[in-house]
Amino acid sequence: MDESGLIQKPKRQKLNEEQDIDKESLDNLPCEIVQYILSLLPTKDAARTSILSKSWKNRWMCIPNLVFRQMCHGERTHFKNFVNRVLLLRDSDIEKFTLFSCAT
């Protein structure tokens, strides 16, 4: 803690050239590995990986396990729209579907 008694957030470190993510190595990962990695993430986080590289743009849409978690303080309509969009964009079968929603 600092002198004021408040906890300070750690500062983000910038990546230098040696630490920079090699996007080509992400593109070269076998599809099965990418699918496995994405299946371990909540659906919202898996969708966020689409910015990692062009080849990852739509890979999250094929994950077999969908996990949705509504934050209790979030807007319910936004959450429902997100779930609907994900289901409409699906191009493969769903093996597991989990939905956590806050009762309001």
N, C-alpha and C positions, 0 to 999 in steps of 0.2 A: 504494500500500500504506500501511497505517497503521503506527504504531510497533511493534505486535506482529508485523508481518510477514505478517499475514493480509489477504487481499483482501476488501474489504467489498462487499456487494451494493448496487446502487443502490436508493435509497428509491423506493417507488411514489408517484407523484403522484396526488392526488385530482383528479377532474374538477370544475371549477366549472360553473356554469349555462351559460356561453358555450361551454365545451368539451364539454358533454354530448352524447352521440350522439342524433341526432334519429331516433327509432324510426319515425316516419311516413315518412321518406325511405327507410328500409330496406324498408318495406312496399310502397313505390311503385316499387321497381326492377322492371324487366321480368323475367319468369320466365326467359327465355333468359340474361340477365346473371347472375342468381343461380345457375342451373345451371352456367354456365361458371366462376364463382368457386368453387363447391363442387367442381367436377371437378378443380380444381388442388390441392385439399387432400387429405392422407391421410384415409381414411374416418373414422377416429376423430375427427379435428379437424372434419370436415364435420358429423358427428353433433353435436358440441358447439355448432355454430352455431344449433341449434334453440332455444336460450334467448334469441336476439337479439330475436325478436318472434314473435307468434302466427302470422303468416303464414309464418314460416321453420320452424315446428315440425317439419313432416314433409318439407320440400323435400329434405333430404339423402338421403332414401330413393329418390329418382329419379335420382341421379347415375349416369351411364353407366360411369364408371371407378371401380373399387373397388381401393383400395390398403391392404393390411393389413401392419403392421410390428410384430412381436413384439419387445419389449425383452428382451434376454437375461437380465436379472435379474427379469423378471416371472413371474407364475405362468402356466404353460402352460394349465391348465384354464380359467382366466379368459379367456385369449386365445381359445381354441377356442370358448367359449360366446359371446363377443362376435361372432366371425365367423359362427357359426350363427344368432344373432339377426338380424344384418344381412341374411343371405341369406333368412331366413324373412319378413322385413318388406318385401322388395323388391316394388315394384309396377310395375317397368318392366324392359326388357331390359338385360343387362350387355354392354358393348362391350369392356371390358378388365378383367381380373382379375389382380391381382398380390398375391402372398403372400410376405412375408419372415419366416422363422421361424428361431430359433436352435436348433441341434442340441444336445440335452442328453443 
